[in-house]
Structures are given as C-alpha cells and as structure tokens.
C-alpha cells in the first residue's frame, strides 16, 4: 500500500510540497516564536519547571497548527487526485485556509492532549511513564486517525471531528483495536539512517577532520528530510484512501479491499 500511495503522489507532485511547507513553518515558528519566548522565560523565571511546561504547550500548539493546516491541504488534494482531478498547490491551501478556524481549535486540542500525556508520564516516572506515553500516544493516534480528512472534507469542529474519527474506526474495524498499518516504514528507516550518518559526520569532524565530517552531515540531513517528507505525504494519501473506503466503500486503484480491511488489528482475546 505504500507503493500505491507513492503512485498517487507521482500523479500530483504538489503533494510533496505540503510536508515541506509544514517543516518550513515549524522551523520559522521555532526561531521566531519559541526561541525568543524561551530566552525571555529563562531571564525572567530562570530554570523554572512552570516556564518549561508553558513553553512546551506553546510549542505543541503552534507546531500542531502548522502540521494540521498543511495536512488538511494534502488530504484535500489527495482526494481530488483519487477522483481523477488535477489540483494545484493553491487548491489544497485554499481548502485549508477555509478551515483555519477549526484547524486552530484542533491545534489547541492536540497540544492539550500532548501536554497532559507528558505531565502524567513525568509524574509516573521510569518505565511506568514510558508505558503511559506509549499506550496513550497509540490510543490518541488511533482515535484521531481520520481527523484531518474530516476537517478537509466536512469542516466539523475539533471535538465532532474526533468523535466521528473514532466512530468510523469502531464501525469499520470493531471496538478492540490495538494498532494500525504502517506505510512509512521505509521512509522512516531512511530518516533514521540520515540521523546516523549526520552523527557520524559530527563525530568525524570533532575527532578527525571537518573536511570529512561536513559532507557526511549534509548527506545525513538530506536523507532525513527526504525520509520525513516522503513518509508524511504517504501517510496523508493513505489516510484519505482508508477514510473513503471506510465511509463510502470506495476502493482506490492499487489498494486491495482485503488489505484495507486489515488497516487496524483487532485485539486477540484469550480463551
């Protein structure tokens, strides 16, 4: 299904632009908003845990808005490609802009969930904290799986979109769900390889020669960006395909119905 998702991307190359724009937004937000706020907080409050939590909340809020905005744009264009249309970059951005109000609200909801999960995990500490984050993050990922397509196609509010997303998952795959299909495995491995190469370059530069280290760092960063970008756009296309199948029984070319039926795995019950 990753290959089928990639063929959709090849038909409409503007889809690649959306994760890149999302990354650019995130970098700009970090430099223009987060960095100054972090410096001000450190000067005023020092090494305060309260300042850290506030900064985390503001960071998640802004990053989620950017990711959701361009995710909605990608979902809108992906659906049009599947319908045989030829959308432009502006088409997707126009849809996302028309949903800007609910996207900001969804960013607030997502940020709140992220902060609460981190807060509970920190209080639990140790392995318990790690498990809480892992289980809570997985549950949230499943519950919100279809939120971006719903925001793109229906413009519901954040809570109604979340409620519908969860109801679609339950109606199609049942109540006891433990996980979902992964279409970004290979791009994820590419991104991890990029990180590894960049680290090797940094180590080589510090211990030996920057002439050898800098090219490795550049190669690693390029691989990381490529992996993250491709993985993000594949997930956007895949989510739209699955949503259309789950709600309208539309089977996109290259996505067998039997595979789409296995997107989520039912929990195995002991006898």
Secondary structure, DSSP 8 states (H G I E B T S, - for coil): -HHHHHHHHHH-THHHHHHHHHHHHHHHHIIIIIHHHHHHHHHHH-S-HHHHHHHHHHHHHHHHHHHHHHHHHHHHHHHHHHTT----HHHHHHHHHHTHHHHHHHHHHHHHHHHHHHHHHHHH-HHHHHHHHHHHHHHHHHHTTTHHHHHHHH---HHHHHHHHHHHHHHHH-S-EEEE--S-HHHHHHHHHHHHHHHHHHHHHHHT-HHHHHHHHHHHHHHHHHHHHHHHHHHHHHHHHHHHHHHH----TT--HHHHTTSEEE-----
